[in-house]
Amino acid sequence: MALTDKLRGTWAQLSLAWQFAAASGLVMVLATVVVGLWVSNRIEQVVVRNTANATALYMDSFIAPLSQDLATIQTLSPVNLAEIERLLTNTPLGRRVLAFKIWVKGAKVVASSDLSIVGQTFPPTDNLKQAWTGVVRGDFNALGDREDENEASMNIPLLEIYSPIRDKSTGGIIGIAEFYEVATQLKSDLVQARLTSWTAVALMMAAIWASLYAIVLRGSQTIDRQVVDLTEMASRNVTLRLRVQGAAGRFSALNDQALRRIGADLHDGPAQLMGFAALRLDALRKLAQGDTAAHEIDQIEAAIKDAMKEIRNISRGVSLPDIDRKPLDQVIQGLVDAHAARTGSDVALHTDLGPQDLPLAVKICVGRVVQEGLTNAWRHAAGAGQQVRVQRRGGDLTVAVQDQGPGLSTCADKPADLPDSYGLGLAGLAGRVESLGGSLTLRNRMDGVTGTELVMAIDLRGVE
């Protein structure tokens, strides 16, 4: 298994061109072997058959006239036997044909250069059977039959030829002449033919492989260049995305600082002045004469108190106190406590943050999500089952604000005493989260409990 995995890994690391070269090279080698064997065998068969036919035709001119006795009797006369022996002894033909046999029906040897087998019967071979059908048969160095023991002992290459002997008057086959021709030159020719055929097949396969490899190599190089370009582009895109997210985070932090200053200015400026005006109204009421003046003062005092309430709500909604100096868990705890005190509802808090070395932009974003989630839980679920879950696993930060309200299919009535200006709104909050490479989802709870959850997920590895 380990070796297989290692080979698979090595293969995957190769370029497309190298993979094609290895795979097609193996296929071409196998194809070369198969085609080479087939071609060389075909060449050998053709050469042996043609040589056998030529030799059989030549020998038939000598043997057939001396074998006509076989048409009437299943043997040769002593005169004809002596003439055959004379032709094949100490003559150019005899130096070419080293041995012979003459067969009759029943696979019986009636004449042979090996006198020990004359008159014997042997199991008929395929070549002998084919020869009785009128076909000249030849085998190169196939001396494995029992009647070939004497020829095999010569230890020289021989061409074994079976030639039909025909009756001159009727044309019928009356016997089979088997003779063994010295095939030293034939062996050399076959070796040369095999070498030539193998070379031709190998060169042809190599040319095919080289042409295909050149095409695939060009395509592979194009793909490699495109992969490099795409990789560089992806790297640049990641760098740009990180820069954009970093810029968005810094802008968010600066924006929040500006909001905090606005909130502080509202609290310390107009709110204090409005408070001073309310105090001065008490003194003015003592100087007022008549019911009309007192009524006007009461209306002014009510308007001032409403304005102060609005200013405080606006100040509270746009600022997150001391977020840059406090760790995130304390910031969240403060927001939860403030919401609970403001609404008189219970909020469960579960945090698992680990290291809290978080960018300011992330802390601000988490704070806004907690604020908005609790606001929505109070508005639409009347604060039922409110809980905040904050978890960090490696570089992944998840914040979930849940309630046990009716869910997204219905909507509860908003409490009348909660001002519309509280919170930043989901649309703006989603844009803030997405600018940091995260996601914000409002959905029905996924744990089987009826209610709604606002879930934020951010990959901290992409935030500066």
Secondary structure as GFF3:
##gff-version 3
##sequence-region A 1 464
A	DSSP	alpha_helix	2	13	.	.	.	ID=ss1
A	DSSP	alpha_helix	16	66	.	.	.	ID=ss2
A	DSSP	three_ten_helix	68	71	.	.	.	ID=ss3
A	DSSP	alpha_helix	78	87	.	.	.	ID=ss4
A	DSSP	alpha_helix	92	96	.	.	.	ID=ss5
A	DSSP	beta_strand	97	104	.	.	.	ID=ss6
A	DSSP	beta_strand	108	112	.	.	.	ID=ss7
A	DSSP	three_ten_helix	115	117	.	.	.	ID=ss8
A	DSSP	alpha_helix	126	131	.	.	.	ID=ss9
A	DSSP	beta_strand	137	140	.	.	.	ID=ss10
A	DSSP	three_ten_helix	146	148	.	.	.	ID=ss11
A	DSSP	alpha_helix	149	152	.	.	.	ID=ss12
A	DSSP	beta_strand	158	166	.	.	.	ID=ss13
A	DSSP	beta_strand	173	182	.	.	.	ID=ss14
A	DSSP	alpha_helix	184	268	.	.	.	ID=ss15
A	DSSP	alpha_helix	270	287	.	.	.	ID=ss16
A	DSSP	alpha_helix	291	318	.	.	.	ID=ss17
A	DSSP	alpha_helix	328	343	.	.	.	ID=ss18
A	DSSP	beta_strand	347	352	.	.	.	ID=ss19
A	DSSP	alpha_helix	360	381	.	.	.	ID=ss20
A	DSSP	beta_strand	386	393	.	.	.	ID=ss21
A	DSSP	beta_strand	396	402	.	.	.	ID=ss22
A	DSSP	alpha_helix	426	435	.	.	.	ID=ss23
A	DSSP	beta_strand	439	444	.	.	.	ID=ss24
A	DSSP	beta_strand	452	459	.	.	.	ID=ss25
A	DSSP	three_ten_helix	460	462	.	.	.	ID=ss26
###
